[in-house]
């Protein structure tokens, strides 16, 4: 039985959500929605080292969200959209709840607070 690294979640769904928890990794995924990109092109818009971006790419790869392949001397990244399917199915289970109307909720709270002040 293989064991995940201590800081790597063992469950695939956990790996996906852990990867999505970081804004840099979410930005990388958004960039890859357009097309495959060389690692250096992925790194270009960020103010961090290529080594730091590479660590983010490893996490995205382990989560199955991207694939990396070498083409000649260049390493390319490509989005793997099917990896989000399990996370999407899991989240859809919560779709049974009605969305909260925040404006109506705010009005309700204001009325309640006003009532408490006048009766209190």
C-alpha positions as CSV (number, residue, x, y, z in Angstrom):
1,X,0.0,0.0,0.0
2,X,1.4,3.3,-1.0
3,X,1.2,6.2,1.3
4,X,0.8,9.9,0.5
5,X,3.4,12.4,1.6
6,X,2.6,13.8,5.1
7,X,1.4,17.1,3.6
8,X,-0.4,15.6,0.6
9,X,-4.1,14.5,1.1
10,X,-4.7,10.9,0.2
11,X,-8.2,11.3,-1.1
12,X,-8.4,12.6,-4.7
13,X,-11.2,15.0,-3.8
14,X,-9.1,16.3,-0.9
15,X,-6.2,16.9,-3.3
16,X,-8.5,18.8,-5.7
17,X,-9.8,21.1,-3.0
18,X,-6.4,21.6,-1.4
19,X,-5.0,22.6,-4.9
20,X,-8.0,25.0,-5.4
21,X,-7.5,26.6,-2.0
22,X,-4.5,28.7,-3.3
23,X,-5.2,31.8,-5.4
24,X,-2.0,31.4,-7.5
25,X,-3.1,27.9,-8.5
26,X,-6.6,29.1,-9.3
27,X,-5.0,31.8,-11.5
28,X,-2.9,29.2,-13.3
29,X,-6.0,27.1,-14.0
30,X,-7.7,30.1,-15.4
31,X,-4.8,30.8,-17.7
32,X,-4.8,27.2,-18.9
33,X,-8.5,27.5,-19.9
34,X,-7.3,29.4,-23.0
35,X,-4.7,26.9,-24.2
36,X,-1.7,24.8,-23.3
37,X,1.2,26.8,-22.0
38,X,4.9,26.4,-21.5
39,X,6.0,26.5,-17.9
40,X,7.9,29.7,-18.4
41,X,4.8,31.3,-19.9
42,X,2.8,30.2,-16.9
43,X,5.3,31.8,-14.6
44,X,5.6,35.1,-16.5
45,X,2.7,37.0,-14.9
46,X,3.6,36.1,-11.4
47,X,6.2,37.9,-9.2
48,X,7.7,34.7,-7.9
49,X,10.5,32.4,-8.9
50,X,10.2,29.7,-11.5
51,X,10.9,27.2,-8.7
52,X,7.9,28.5,-6.7
53,X,5.7,28.2,-9.8
54,X,7.0,24.7,-10.4
55,X,5.9,23.7,-6.9
56,X,2.4,25.0,-7.6
57,X,2.4,23.0,-10.9
58,X,3.4,19.9,-9.0
59,X,0.4,20.3,-6.7
60,X,-2.0,20.9,-9.6
61,X,-0.5,17.8,-11.4
62,X,-0.9,15.6,-8.3
63,X,-4.5,16.7,-8.0
64,X,-5.0,15.7,-11.6
65,X,-6.1,19.2,-12.5
66,X,-3.3,19.6,-15.1
67,X,-0.9,17.4,-17.1
68,X,2.7,18.3,-17.9
69,X,4.6,16.9,-20.8
70,X,7.9,17.6,-22.4
71,X,7.9,18.7,-26.0
72,X,11.5,19.0,-27.2
73,X,13.3,21.0,-24.5
74,X,10.1,22.8,-23.3
75,X,7.8,21.5,-20.5
76,X,4.1,22.2,-21.3
77,X,1.1,22.4,-19.1
78,X,-2.4,21.5,-20.1
79,X,-5.7,21.7,-18.2
80,X,-7.4,18.4,-17.3
81,X,-11.0,19.6,-16.9
82,X,-12.4,16.2,-16.1
83,X,-10.5,16.2,-12.8
84,X,-13.0,18.8,-11.5
85,X,-15.9,16.5,-12.2
86,X,-15.9,14.7,-8.8
87,X,-15.6,18.0,-7.0
88,X,-18.5,19.4,-9.1
89,X,-20.7,16.4,-8.4
90,X,-19.9,16.7,-4.7
91,X,-20.7,20.4,-4.6
92,X,-24.0,19.9,-6.6
93,X,-25.2,17.9,-3.6
94,X,-25.5,21.2,-1.8
95,X,-27.6,22.7,-4.6
96,X,-30.8,21.6,-2.8
97,X,-30.6,24.6,-0.6
98,X,-32.2,27.9,-1.7
99,X,-29.7,30.7,-2.3
100,X,-29.8,33.4,0.4
101,X,-31.1,36.8,-0.7
102,X,-28.6,38.9,1.2
103,X,-30.5,42.2,0.6
104,X,-33.7,40.7,2.1
105,X,-31.7,39.2,5.0
106,X,-30.1,42.6,5.7
107,X,-33.5,44.3,5.7
108,X,-34.8,41.7,8.1
109,X,-31.9,42.2,10.5
110,X,-32.4,46.0,10.3
111,X,-36.1,45.6,11.2
112,X,-35.3,43.2,14.0
113,X,-32.6,45.5,15.4
114,X,-34.9,48.6,15.2
115,X,-37.6,46.6,17.0
116,X,-35.3,45.6,19.7
117,X,-34.1,49.1,20.2
118,X,-37.6,50.5,20.5
119,X,-38.9,47.8,22.8
120,X,-35.7,47.2,24.7
